[in-house]
Amino acid sequence: MLKNFLYLLILLSFAFVSINAQTQNNADTVMILPFENTSDKPEFNWVGESFALSLSELLKLPSINVVPNSQRKIVQQRLRIPLTNLPSLATSLKLAREANATLLISGRYNIVPAQGDTAATLNVIAKIIRVNEGRFLNEELPDGRRITRDINLNDALGNLQTMQGQIAYQILYQRDKALPFSQNQLIETANKVPGRAFEAYIKGLLTPALEARENYFKNAMRLYTEATPDGTFADAALELGHLYLNQRKFAESIDSFERVINANQQCKAKAKGENKIAQCNDESFAESSFYIGLIQWQKDNYEQALAVLRPLAEDLKLTSVYNVLGAIAVQASRAEKKNEAKSAALLNEGLELLKRAAESAPEDVNIRFNYGMGLFLAGDYPNSSSQFKPVLAASPRDGEAYYLLSKALAAQNDVTAPAVDNQARTFLTLNNRYANLEKEWLRSKTIGDLNLRVEQPQRKDFVSVVLIRKNALPVQTAVNETEGLLAQARTLFKNGNDDEAMAILRRVLAGEPMSAESYSILGKIHLRRGDRDQAVSSFKTAIFWDNRQIDAHVSLGKIYIDKGDCLQVKNYSASAIEISPENQDAIALQRQAERCSK
């Protein structure tokens, strides 16, 4: 029987090593698509984006690479896959392969609205697809059969964060049954927004009455701040900003949007201070900045609008921002009457931005019109003409484009100018539009009554204009980040700052649950506090993940000396000496073990 047991133990050991080696050598790259809303209630579309963002964060583990939500959108843009429509399975696989993903997570959900005392409920079905094989991930049952198991959950919409944690755990569990953490631990990580604040936020999203909606969002922000004094509930602030914008309460709207921007800046500053890669919501930052810029432009505050949007254009690759910022710069140039040098500088800035926008979206006729008009104002009539021609090819009744093209051609003594001018007369008859434009042109050779074209995107389409460019520093490895945090924890422990050290160690274990040294330091903290049972548990966990944690062996030996368990003292003394025969603590423990056994 003993021989059979040892044989089985050897087999299990080889299997454990084999599985771990396979896991390390075959790390998956995961892409998560927004989940599909099948409830025929577009007001719940935000839930699908929420799944994509949350799962992208929760699945970031040492053994898994995750395609960031923003990077996925850049790939979609490159492949010309609309961001406002969910792609088919075949297109999704093409998208995943382009991003070098090996696993694709897709899902759909149905919302049952609240009725009476019954809260709104959410039913979610998620699927895991192996990209290279183009098939759903399956698992082997004890009897040898292989099955495909969908992830199917049903719960109150207010428990959305918990459901996201459950789905993340199920994804990881189907991929690898030997997870070093529990589902509850991942759910705790998913619930990053305090429960009462999240509940108020959800109620605000679901409430059509404007006053009640406003109060819910304000309450959500207050509850969040009470639980996290230095934090801002950016999602609630963003919704509040749009609520005020739709009511044309511009000052209140700007204040709310600025809260989102400040939260993003605090997030990046904190990540930089902790030597971590920032995982901040750049899309909310971009959206808030974009709308502040539009508000300032609508109020003819060109300088303020430029100040807000310039950093956005520098940090993010946004076609619509290039267009808006270019149009504002050109408009500011036209409004500057006193300083010719400043006017020329603004016009040059506008042209450069509009050129980028035109190169990014050559089919956008409004961008083409704006770029052509900017070139016209700069006196570059040949290039201006080349911009208006495709505008007219796409919109052959555009009288303003005909008018500007006719003047540009006339400046080049082009014989077709009169014919183009006749077209302008034909399509600018309403309210004597052509006559008024011509009167100004003959008097001052200006086109002050012609405006640049900027369409404010609807929120549902904003995702299609916010394309994040992650050209930041190369991503540091999880190991480097963990080492930095562990160094902080060691120093804090050495200086007696146990609470701060434990906070750092919890962060390490959230991203690196197999960090043996983290458990070893935790054991020392528990031991210093007199909690020997917790200390023993932490030290044994450290040894489980890394048997060469000599401090854990020595500490366990000392604990068992106090307990009078000489056999355990001898065992841990022997293992410590085996790891490091010259270690003074191990040698001291060996002497104590010899006296204990006598």
Backbone torsions as a table, in degrees:
resi	resn	phi	psi	omega
1	MET	NA	-43.1	179.4
2	LEU	-62.6	-40.0	178.8
3	LYS	-62.2	-43.5	179.2
4	ASN	-63.6	-39.5	-178.9
5	PHE	-64.3	-44.1	179.7
6	LEU	-64.5	-38.4	178.5
7	TYR	-62.0	-43.7	179.5
8	LEU	-64.5	-40.0	179.4
9	LEU	-62.1	-41.1	178.4
10	ILE	-64.1	-42.9	178.5
11	LEU	-60.5	-45.1	-179.6
12	LEU	-63.8	-38.2	179.4
13	SER	-63.3	-45.7	177.2
14	PHE	-62.1	-39.5	-179.7
15	ALA	-64.4	-41.9	-179.3
16	PHE	-62.0	-45.7	178.8
17	VAL	-62.6	-41.7	-178.6
18	SER	-63.7	-44.7	-179.1
19	ILE	-64.1	-44.3	-179.4
20	ASN	-64.4	-40.5	178.5
21	ALA	-63.9	-39.9	-179.9
22	GLN	-65.6	-40.5	-180.0
23	THR	-63.5	-42.2	-178.2
24	GLN	-69.0	-35.4	-176.1
25	ASN	-83.1	-13.1	-176.0
26	ASN	-126.7	50.0	177.8
27	ALA	-62.9	130.0	-179.3
28	ASP	-84.5	152.8	169.3
29	THR	-112.2	123.6	-171.3
30	VAL	-110.3	136.8	171.0
31	MET	-118.9	134.2	179.9
32	ILE	-114.3	125.0	176.0
33	LEU	-91.8	152.1	171.7
34	PRO	-57.8	139.5	-179.3
35	PHE	-75.1	151.8	-176.0
36	GLU	-87.2	130.3	177.5
37	ASN	-85.5	110.4	-179.6
38	THR	-102.2	12.3	-174.4
39	SER	-87.9	-3.2	-177.0
40	ASP	58.8	31.2	178.1
41	LYS	-131.4	90.9	-173.4
42	PRO	-61.7	-18.9	179.1
43	GLU	-65.9	-11.0	179.0
44	PHE	-103.2	13.1	-179.6
45	ASN	-62.1	-26.6	-179.1
46	TRP	-60.2	-26.4	-178.8
47	VAL	-62.5	-40.5	-179.6
48	GLY	-62.6	-42.4	176.7
49	GLU	-66.9	-35.0	179.4
50	SER	-61.5	-39.7	177.7
51	PHE	-62.9	-44.2	-179.0
52	ALA	-61.6	-43.4	-177.9
53	LEU	-70.3	-46.3	-176.1
54	SER	-66.6	-47.8	-178.9
55	LEU	-64.0	-34.2	177.7
56	SER	-61.0	-33.8	179.6
57	GLU	-80.2	-41.6	-174.1
58	LEU	-71.0	-27.5	-176.4
59	LEU	-88.1	3.1	179.3
60	LYS	-77.0	98.5	179.8
61	LEU	-129.1	162.1	-178.8
62	PRO	-55.7	-31.7	-176.2
63	SER	-93.4	3.2	-177.3
64	ILE	-134.4	133.1	171.0
65	ASN	-97.6	138.7	-179.3
66	VAL	-119.2	128.8	174.0
67	VAL	-72.6	115.5	-178.1
68	PRO	-57.1	149.1	-179.2
69	ASN	-55.5	-40.4	-179.0
70	SER	-68.2	-38.7	179.5
71	GLN	-66.1	-36.7	176.7
72	ARG	-59.5	-38.3	-179.8
73	LYS	-69.4	-34.9	177.4
74	ILE	-64.6	-42.0	178.4
75	VAL	-63.7	-41.6	177.8
76	GLN	-59.5	-42.5	179.3
77	GLN	-62.2	-42.8	-179.1
78	ARG	-63.3	-36.4	-180.0
79	LEU	-87.5	2.8	-179.0
80	ARG	57.6	41.2	174.7
81	ILE	-98.1	117.4	-176.4
82	PRO	-55.5	136.3	-179.4
83	LEU	-82.9	-18.4	-178.1
84	THR	-86.3	-8.8	177.4
85	ASN	-121.6	139.0	178.8
86	LEU	-75.3	131.0	-177.7
87	PRO	-73.1	160.1	175.3
88	SER	-69.4	171.7	-179.5
89	LEU	-61.1	-43.8	-179.1
90	ALA	-62.7	-42.9	179.4
91	THR	-68.2	-36.7	178.4
92	SER	-62.5	-41.4	178.0
93	LEU	-64.9	-39.0	176.7
94	LYS	-62.0	-42.5	178.4
95	LEU	-62.5	-44.3	-179.3
96	ALA	-64.8	-41.1	179.9
97	ARG	-65.1	-38.0	179.3
98	GLU	-62.4	-32.3	179.5
99	ALA	-90.8	7.0	-180.0
100	ASN	61.6	31.8	177.1
101	ALA	-83.6	145.5	176.3
102	THR	-104.2	-21.7	175.9
103	LEU	-126.1	139.2	178.1
104	LEU	-121.1	128.2	178.5
105	ILE	-107.7	120.9	176.1
106	SER	-130.6	163.3	-178.9
107	GLY	-167.2	170.7	175.4
108	ARG	-141.6	159.3	-177.8
109	TYR	-148.0	154.7	177.7
110	ASN	-127.1	138.4	-179.2
111	ILE	-110.3	129.7	171.2
112	VAL	-107.4	110.2	-174.9
113	PRO	-60.7	159.7	178.7
114	ALA	-62.7	140.8	177.6
115	GLN	-136.9	115.5	-179.8
116	GLY	61.9	-124.1	-179.8
117	ASP	-87.0	-2.8	-178.6
118	THR	-88.9	123.6	-179.1
119	ALA	-71.1	158.4	175.4
120	ALA	-61.1	136.8	-177.6
121	THR	-116.4	155.5	-176.2
122	LEU	-128.8	124.7	174.8
123	ASN	-111.9	125.0	-174.6
124	VAL	-124.4	137.4	171.7
125	ILE	-125.5	121.8	179.6
126	ALA	-117.6	147.1	-179.6
127	LYS	-128.6	148.0	176.8
128	ILE	-113.9	125.2	-175.0
129	ILE	-119.6	129.7	172.3
130	ARG	-80.0	115.8	-169.2
131	VAL	-66.9	-48.5	-174.7
132	ASN	-62.8	-38.5	179.7
133	GLU	-85.7	-17.6	-178.3
134	GLY	65.7	35.7	-179.8
135	ARG	-138.4	162.1	179.7
136	PHE	-71.6	145.9	177.6
137	LEU	-65.6	131.8	177.0
138	ASN	-122.3	164.3	-178.1
139	GLU	-130.3	153.8	-177.3
140	GLU	-94.6	130.7	177.2
141	LEU	-85.6	164.5	179.7
142	PRO	-55.4	-30.1	-178.6
143	ASP	-84.5	4.3	177.1
144	GLY	96.0	-12.2	178.7
145	ARG	-73.5	149.2	177.2
146	ARG	-112.2	132.7	-178.7
147	ILE	-131.5	156.9	172.4
148	THR	-101.3	124.8	-175.1
149	ARG	-118.7	113.3	175.2
150	ASP	-72.0	153.6	173.6
151	ILE	-95.1	113.6	-173.3
152	ASN	-125.7	118.0	-179.1
153	LEU	-130.9	149.0	177.4
154	ASN	-140.1	125.6	-178.2
155	ASP	-162.8	174.1	176.6
156	ALA	-64.9	143.5	-179.5
157	LEU	-59.5	-31.0	178.5
158	GLY	-63.5	-16.9	178.3
159	ASN	-97.7	25.4	-176.3
160	LEU	-55.7	-44.2	-178.5
161	GLN	-61.8	-41.4	178.1
162	THR	-62.4	-42.4	179.3
163	MET	-62.9	-38.4	178.9
164	GLN	-64.9	-38.1	175.6
165	GLY	-65.1	-40.3	178.7
166	GLN	-64.0	-43.7	-179.4
167	ILE	-65.4	-41.6	178.0
168	ALA	-59.6	-42.2	179.7
169	TYR	-64.8	-44.0	-179.6
170	GLN	-62.8	-37.5	176.9
171	ILE	-61.2	-47.8	-179.3
172	LEU	-66.1	-38.8	-177.1
173	TYR	-68.9	-40.6	178.0
174	GLN	-64.8	-30.7	179.6
175	ARG	-77.1	-37.0	-176.2
176	ASP	-154.0	111.3	-176.4
177	LYS	-67.8	-24.0	-174.8
178	ALA	-88.7	64.4	179.1
179	LEU	-82.4	139.5	-177.7
180	PRO	-86.6	10.4	179.4
181	PHE	-143.1	163.3	-176.3
182	SER	-93.7	167.2	176.6
183	GLN	-63.3	-37.6	-179.6
184	ASN	-61.8	-35.7	178.2
185	GLN	-64.8	-40.5	179.6
186	LEU	-71.4	-35.8	176.8
187	ILE	-63.4	-40.0	178.3
188	GLU	-62.3	-39.2	177.1
189	THR	-65.9	-37.9	-178.3
190	ALA	-66.9	-32.8	-178.1
191	ASN	-82.3	64.9	-176.7
192	LYS	-78.0	-20.5	176.3
193	VAL	-98.4	129.7	179.4
194	PRO	-51.9	141.1	-171.3
195	GLY	-53.4	-48.9	-177.6
196	ARG	-66.3	-36.6	178.3
197	ALA	-66.7	-41.9	180.0
198	PHE	-65.7	-38.3	178.5
199	GLU	-62.5	-43.9	178.2
200	ALA	-64.0	-38.8	178.7
201	TYR	-62.6	-45.9	179.1
202	ILE	-61.6	-43.9	179.4
203	LYS	-62.1	-37.2	177.0
204	GLY	-63.4	-40.6	178.5
205	LEU	-65.0	-31.9	-174.0
206	LEU	-93.3	-7.3	-175.8
207	THR	-95.4	120.5	-179.3
208	PRO	-77.9	-28.0	-178.2
209	ALA	-66.0	123.0	-170.8
210	LEU	-63.5	-43.5	-177.9
211	GLU	-64.9	-44.5	178.8
212	ALA	-65.9	-38.2	179.0
213	ARG	-60.9	-46.3	178.7
214	GLU	-59.2	-45.0	-178.4
215	ASN	-64.5	-38.4	178.5
216	TYR	-62.3	-45.4	-178.8
217	PHE	-66.2	-40.8	176.8
218	LYS	-61.8	-42.8	179.9
219	ASN	-64.6	-39.4	178.4
220	ALA	-61.4	-42.3	179.3
221	MET	-66.6	-39.6	179.4
222	ARG	-64.9	-46.4	-179.0
223	LEU	-64.4	-36.3	178.6
224	TYR	-64.4	-44.6	-178.6
225	THR	-67.0	-35.3	177.3
226	GLU	-62.1	-38.6	179.8
227	ALA	-81.4	-31.2	-179.6
228	THR	-130.8	84.8	-171.1
229	PRO	-53.7	-34.8	-177.2
230	ASP	-92.1	3.7	-174.1
231	GLY	-105.1	167.0	175.9
232	THR	-131.9	132.2	177.2
233	PHE	-79.5	87.2	-171.5
234	ALA	-62.8	-37.3	-178.8
235	ASP	-62.6	-42.7	178.5
236	ALA	-67.2	-39.4	178.6
237	ALA	-63.8	-37.8	178.7
238	LEU	-63.7	-45.1	179.0
239	GLU	-64.0	-39.3	179.3
240	LEU	-65.1	-37.9	177.3
241	GLY	-60.8	-42.9	178.4
242	HIS	-69.8	-34.5	177.5
243	LEU	-60.3	-46.4	178.8
244	TYR	-68.5	-36.9	-179.6
245	LEU	-62.0	-43.1	179.1
246	ASN	-65.4	-23.4	176.8
247	GLN	-93.3	3.3	-178.7
248	ARG	59.4	30.7	171.9
249	LYS	-90.9	78.6	-168.4
250	PHE	-64.3	-40.7	-178.0
251	ALA	-63.6	-45.0	179.0
252	GLU	-66.2	-37.6	179.5
253	SER	-63.7	-46.3	179.8
254	ILE	-61.6	-41.1	179.4
255	ASP	-59.2	-43.8	-179.6
256	SER	-68.1	-43.6	178.8
257	PHE	-63.3	-36.1	179.0
258	GLU	-66.5	-29.6	175.4
259	ARG	-62.7	-39.2	177.9
260	VAL	-64.3	-44.0	-179.8
261	ILE	-63.0	-44.0	179.5
262	ASN	-63.2	-38.7	178.4
263	ALA	-62.6	-40.1	178.4
264	ASN	-64.8	-42.7	-179.9
265	GLN	-66.5	-38.3	177.0
266	GLN	-64.6	-39.3	179.0
267	CYS	-61.6	-44.6	-179.3
268	LYS	-68.9	-38.9	179.0
269	ALA	-64.8	-39.7	179.2
270	LYS	-65.1	-44.2	179.0
271	ALA	-61.6	-40.1	179.5
272	LYS	-65.8	-42.2	179.2
273	GLY	-64.2	-30.0	-179.4
274	GLU	-95.2	5.2	179.4
275	ASN	58.6	43.8	179.6
276	LYS	-120.4	159.8	173.2
277	ILE	-74.9	127.1	-177.6
278	ALA	-67.5	130.6	175.5
279	GLN	-121.9	65.4	-174.7
280	CYS	-104.3	159.5	-176.5
281	ASN	-82.2	84.0	-178.7
282	ASP	-67.0	-25.5	-178.4
283	GLU	-69.1	-41.5	175.9
284	SER	-64.8	-39.1	176.3
285	PHE	-59.7	-47.1	-178.7
286	ALA	-63.5	-44.8	-178.8
287	GLU	-62.0	-45.1	-179.6
288	SER	-63.6	-45.4	179.3
289	SER	-62.4	-41.7	-179.1
290	PHE	-57.9	-47.6	-175.8
291	TYR	-75.1	-30.3	173.3
292	ILE	-62.6	-43.0	178.1
293	GLY	-60.0	-42.8	179.2
294	LEU	-65.7	-40.4	178.7
295	ILE	-60.7	-46.9	-179.2
296	GLN	-63.4	-36.7	178.1
297	TRP	-66.6	-43.3	178.6
298	GLN	-60.6	-26.9	178.3
299	LYS	-90.9	8.4	-178.7
300	ASP	62.1	24.5	175.5
301	ASN	-93.8	76.6	-172.0
302	TYR	-64.3	-41.7	-178.2
303	GLU	-62.5	-44.6	179.5
304	GLN	-64.4	-40.6	-180.0
305	ALA	-62.9	-43.0	178.9
306	LEU	-65.2	-38.7	-178.7
307	ALA	-63.1	-36.3	-179.4
308	VAL	-75.3	-42.3	-171.2
309	LEU	-86.2	-23.0	179.9
310	ARG	-58.6	-51.4	178.4
311	PRO	-59.8	-32.6	179.4
312	LEU	-64.2	-43.1	179.8
313	ALA	-68.3	-30.6	-179.9
314	GLU	-73.3	-38.9	-174.5
315	ASP	-87.9	-28.5	-172.5
316	LEU	-127.1	148.1	177.4
317	LYS	-92.8	96.0	-174.6
318	LEU	-125.4	109.3	-180.0
319	THR	-58.5	-45.6	-178.4
320	SER	-66.6	-34.1	178.0
321	VAL	-68.8	-41.0	175.6
322	TYR	-56.3	-43.3	-178.7
323	ASN	-66.2	-48.9	-179.1
324	VAL	-63.3	-48.1	-177.8
325	LEU	-64.4	-40.2	176.7
326	GLY	-62.6	-43.1	179.4
327	ALA	-64.2	-40.5	179.6
328	ILE	-64.6	-43.0	-180.0
329	ALA	-62.3	-42.0	177.7
330	VAL	-64.4	-43.5	179.8
331	GLN	-64.4	-40.0	177.4
332	ALA	-64.0	-35.9	177.1
333	SER	-63.4	-41.0	179.9
334	ARG	-68.6	-32.8	-177.9
335	ALA	-78.8	-20.1	-178.9
336	GLU	-78.5	107.7	-175.0
337	LYS	-103.1	-19.3	-171.8
338	LYS	-95.3	-38.5	-173.0
339	ASN	-111.1	101.5	-176.4
340	GLU	-65.7	-37.3	-179.9
341	ALA	-64.8	-42.6	178.4
342	LYS	-64.5	-40.4	178.8
343	SER	-61.9	-43.1	-179.8
344	ALA	-65.6	-39.7	179.7
345	ALA	-64.4	-41.4	178.8
346	LEU	-65.2	-39.1	179.2
347	LEU	-65.5	-41.7	178.2
348	ASN	-63.9	-40.8	177.6
349	GLU	-62.2	-44.3	179.4
350	GLY	-61.8	-41.4	179.7
351	LEU	-63.6	-41.1	-179.7
352	GLU	-63.7	-42.8	-179.9
353	LEU	-68.5	-41.4	179.2
354	LEU	-67.9	-31.6	176.0
355	LYS	-64.1	-44.4	177.0
356	ARG	-60.4	-42.6	-179.4
357	ALA	-63.8	-42.0	-179.7
358	ALA	-66.2	-36.4	178.0
359	GLU	-69.9	-32.8	-179.5
360	SER	-76.6	-33.1	-177.2
361	ALA	-137.1	73.0	-175.8
362	PRO	-64.5	-17.8	-178.7
363	GLU	-88.5	-5.9	-178.4
364	ASP	-80.9	110.0	-174.1
365	VAL	-70.3	-31.2	178.9
366	ASN	-66.0	-40.8	177.4
367	ILE	-65.2	-41.7	177.8
368	ARG	-60.3	-43.5	179.9
369	PHE	-61.5	-46.9	-178.7
370	ASN	-62.6	-42.1	179.8
371	TYR	-66.1	-41.8	177.6
372	GLY	-62.3	-40.3	-179.9
373	MET	-67.9	-39.6	176.8
374	GLY	-62.2	-43.6	177.1
375	LEU	-62.8	-38.0	178.0
376	PHE	-61.5	-46.4	-179.6
377	LEU	-64.3	-29.2	178.5
378	ALA	-82.5	-3.8	179.3
379	GLY	82.6	11.0	178.2
380	ASP	-91.5	77.2	-171.6
381	TYR	-69.6	-37.5	178.7
382	PRO	-61.1	-48.3	-179.9
383	ASN	-70.4	-30.9	175.6
384	SER	-62.3	-44.2	179.3
385	SER	-59.9	-39.5	-177.8
386	SER	-66.7	-23.0	177.5
387	GLN	-81.4	-36.8	-177.0
388	PHE	-74.2	-27.0	-177.7
389	LYS	-62.5	-47.6	176.3
390	PRO	-67.2	-26.7	175.7
391	VAL	-62.7	-44.4	-178.7
392	LEU	-73.6	-29.8	176.1
393	ALA	-64.1	-35.1	179.6
394	ALA	-85.3	-27.6	-177.4
395	SER	-137.9	81.0	-172.1
396	PRO	-70.7	0.8	177.2
397	ARG	-112.9	20.6	-178.0
398	ASP	-83.7	94.4	-176.2
399	GLY	-63.3	-37.6	-178.7
400	GLU	-66.2	-39.8	177.8
401	ALA	-64.5	-40.7	176.4
402	TYR	-60.2	-41.5	-176.3
403	TYR	-64.2	-48.6	-179.4
404	LEU	-66.3	-38.1	178.5
405	LEU	-64.4	-39.3	-179.7
406	SER	-63.1	-40.3	179.9
407	LYS	-69.4	-38.0	178.5
408	ALA	-65.7	-40.6	178.8
409	LEU	-68.3	-38.5	178.6
410	ALA	-62.8	-37.8	179.3
411	ALA	-65.3	-20.9	179.2
412	GLN	-100.4	7.2	-177.9
413	ASN	57.5	35.9	178.7
414	ASP	-78.5	131.5	-174.8
415	VAL	-68.4	-16.0	-179.0
416	THR	-85.8	-3.7	-176.8
417	ALA	-57.1	-46.0	-179.2
418	PRO	-60.3	-38.6	179.9
419	ALA	-66.3	-40.6	178.1
420	VAL	-66.6	-38.1	178.4
421	ASP	-63.0	-37.7	177.1
422	ASN	-62.6	-37.6	176.4
423	GLN	-63.4	-39.9	177.8
424	ALA	-61.8	-42.3	177.7
425	ARG	-59.8	-39.0	-176.8
426	THR	-64.6	-41.0	-172.4
427	PHE	-100.8	5.4	177.9
428	LEU	-122.7	40.1	-178.1
429	THR	-84.4	-26.6	-175.9
430	LEU	-62.9	128.5	179.3
431	ASN	55.8	33.2	179.3
432	ASN	54.1	38.4	-174.1
433	ARG	-59.6	-46.4	-178.4
434	TYR	-64.1	-43.9	-178.1
435	ALA	-61.1	-41.0	-179.6
436	ASN	-68.2	-41.5	177.6
437	LEU	-63.6	-42.0	-177.9
438	GLU	-68.0	-35.9	178.8
439	LYS	-61.3	-45.7	178.7
440	GLU	-65.5	-40.6	-177.4
441	TRP	-65.2	-43.8	-179.4
442	LEU	-67.1	-30.2	-177.9
443	ARG	-79.6	-43.3	-170.2
444	SER	-135.2	1.7	-176.8
445	LYS	55.2	39.1	177.8
446	THR	-123.1	164.8	-179.2
447	ILE	-130.2	46.4	-174.9
448	GLY	-61.1	-22.6	-178.1
449	ASP	-87.2	0.3	176.2
450	LEU	-100.5	129.1	-176.3
451	ASN	-108.7	151.0	173.7
452	LEU	-73.0	160.1	-170.8
453	ARG	-111.8	119.3	175.6
454	VAL	-138.4	121.6	176.3
455	GLU	-100.4	126.1	177.2
456	GLN	-73.6	120.7	-178.9
457	PRO	-68.6	144.9	172.6
458	GLN	-71.0	154.8	-177.5
459	ARG	-59.5	-38.2	-177.4
460	LYS	-65.1	-21.5	179.6
461	ASP	-100.3	-1.9	-172.7
462	PHE	-64.6	-30.4	179.0
463	VAL	-58.9	-26.5	-177.2
464	SER	-80.6	-9.8	178.4
465	VAL	-111.9	-11.0	178.2
466	VAL	-98.7	99.2	179.9
467	LEU	-117.6	108.3	-173.8
468	ILE	-75.5	133.6	175.1
469	ARG	-105.7	110.6	-178.4
470	LYS	-92.3	73.1	177.4
471	ASN	-100.9	31.8	-179.8
472	ALA	-75.3	-168.0	178.7
473	LEU	-62.4	153.2	177.3
474	PRO	-54.7	143.4	-177.9
475	VAL	-65.5	127.8	176.2
476	GLN	-75.5	154.0	179.7
477	THR	-75.7	156.5	178.1
478	ALA	-61.0	-31.8	-179.4
479	VAL	-63.6	-45.7	-179.9
480	ASN	-62.1	-42.5	179.7
481	GLU	-63.7	-43.9	179.5
482	THR	-62.7	-42.7	-180.0
483	GLU	-60.4	-40.5	179.2
484	GLY	-62.8	-43.0	179.4
485	LEU	-68.5	-39.4	178.9
486	LEU	-63.9	-37.2	178.0
487	ALA	-62.0	-40.4	176.8
488	GLN	-63.3	-43.3	-178.1
489	ALA	-63.6	-40.5	178.7
490	ARG	-60.3	-45.9	-179.0
491	THR	-63.9	-44.1	-179.7
492	LEU	-62.7	-42.3	178.7
493	PHE	-63.8	-43.7	-179.3
494	LYS	-60.9	-35.0	-178.6
495	ASN	-87.5	3.7	177.6
496	GLY	83.3	10.6	-179.9
497	ASN	-90.6	72.3	-171.7
498	ASP	-65.9	-41.9	-177.8
499	ASP	-61.6	-44.8	179.6
500	GLU	-65.8	-38.2	179.0
501	ALA	-63.7	-42.2	179.9
502	MET	-64.2	-37.4	178.6
503	ALA	-62.9	-42.1	178.0
504	ILE	-64.1	-42.9	-177.3
505	LEU	-65.9	-35.3	176.9
506	ARG	-63.4	-37.6	178.0
507	ARG	-65.9	-39.9	178.5
508	VAL	-62.1	-46.5	-175.5
509	LEU	-70.3	-24.5	176.7
510	ALA	-65.5	-34.7	179.3
511	GLY	-100.7	-20.3	-177.6
512	GLU	-136.5	73.8	-173.0
513	PRO	-65.1	-9.2	179.0
514	MET	-105.0	21.6	-178.7
515	SER	-74.2	100.8	-175.9
516	ALA	-64.5	-40.8	-178.3
517	GLU	-64.4	-33.6	177.7
518	SER	-59.4	-45.4	179.1
519	TYR	-66.2	-35.2	179.6
520	SER	-63.9	-44.2	179.0
521	ILE	-67.3	-40.1	176.6
522	LEU	-58.4	-41.1	178.3
523	GLY	-60.0	-41.3	179.0
524	LYS	-64.8	-38.2	178.7
525	ILE	-65.0	-46.3	178.5
526	HIS	-61.1	-38.9	-179.4
527	LEU	-65.7	-40.8	178.8
528	ARG	-65.3	-28.6	179.4
529	ARG	-87.4	-0.8	177.1
530	GLY	86.1	7.4	180.0
531	ASP	-95.2	84.5	-173.3
532	ARG	-69.5	-35.1	-179.5
533	ASP	-63.1	-45.9	177.6
534	GLN	-64.3	-37.3	179.6
535	ALA	-63.1	-45.9	178.9
536	VAL	-58.8	-44.4	-179.9
537	SER	-60.5	-44.2	-178.9
538	SER	-66.9	-43.8	-179.5
539	PHE	-63.9	-40.6	179.5
540	LYS	-67.2	-36.4	176.8
541	THR	-65.1	-40.0	178.1
542	ALA	-60.0	-44.4	179.8
543	ILE	-67.3	-34.5	179.0
544	PHE	-60.1	-44.0	-177.6
545	TRP	-81.1	-27.3	178.4
546	ASP	-151.0	103.5	-174.2
547	ASN	-67.5	-10.1	-177.6
548	ARG	-97.7	16.7	174.5
549	GLN	-76.0	86.5	-172.2
550	ILE	-62.6	-34.9	179.5
551	ASP	-61.0	-36.5	179.6
552	ALA	-67.7	-42.1	177.7
553	HIS	-60.6	-48.0	-177.9
554	VAL	-63.8	-44.5	-178.3
555	SER	-63.7	-41.1	177.5
556	LEU	-63.6	-39.1	177.9
557	GLY	-60.2	-43.3	-179.8
558	LYS	-65.7	-38.5	178.3
559	ILE	-62.3	-42.0	-177.6
560	TYR	-74.6	-21.0	171.0
561	ILE	-63.1	-46.7	178.8
562	ASP	-62.6	-32.0	-180.0
563	LYS	-82.2	-11.3	-179.2
564	GLY	77.7	19.3	179.8
565	ASP	-95.0	86.2	-173.5
566	CYS	-65.7	-32.5	-179.9
567	LEU	-63.1	-44.2	178.4
568	GLN	-66.3	-39.2	178.5
569	VAL	-59.4	-45.5	-179.4
570	LYS	-62.4	-43.0	-179.8
571	ASN	-61.4	-48.5	-177.2
572	TYR	-72.4	-29.2	175.0
573	SER	-65.3	-45.0	-179.6
574	ALA	-63.1	-43.1	-179.3
575	SER	-67.2	-36.2	178.8
576	ALA	-66.2	-43.7	178.9
577	ILE	-63.6	-38.1	179.1
578	GLU	-62.8	-38.7	-179.9
579	ILE	-68.6	-46.2	-176.7
580	SER	-147.9	94.2	-177.3
581	PRO	-62.5	-22.5	-176.5
582	GLU	-94.6	-3.3	-177.8
583	ASN	-69.2	123.6	-174.7
584	GLN	-64.9	-36.8	178.1
585	ASP	-66.2	-38.5	178.8
586	ALA	-67.0	-39.6	178.8
587	ILE	-65.0	-42.1	179.1
588	ALA	-63.4	-40.5	178.7
589	LEU	-64.8	-36.8	178.9
590	GLN	-62.2	-41.0	178.2
591	ARG	-63.6	-41.7	179.3
592	GLN	-66.4	-35.2	179.4
593	ALA	-66.0	-38.7	179.1
594	GLU	-65.4	-41.8	179.0
595	ARG	-69.5	-35.2	-178.5
596	CYS	-66.6	-40.4	-176.5
597	SER	-70.4	-20.2	178.9
598	LYS	-82.4	NA	NA
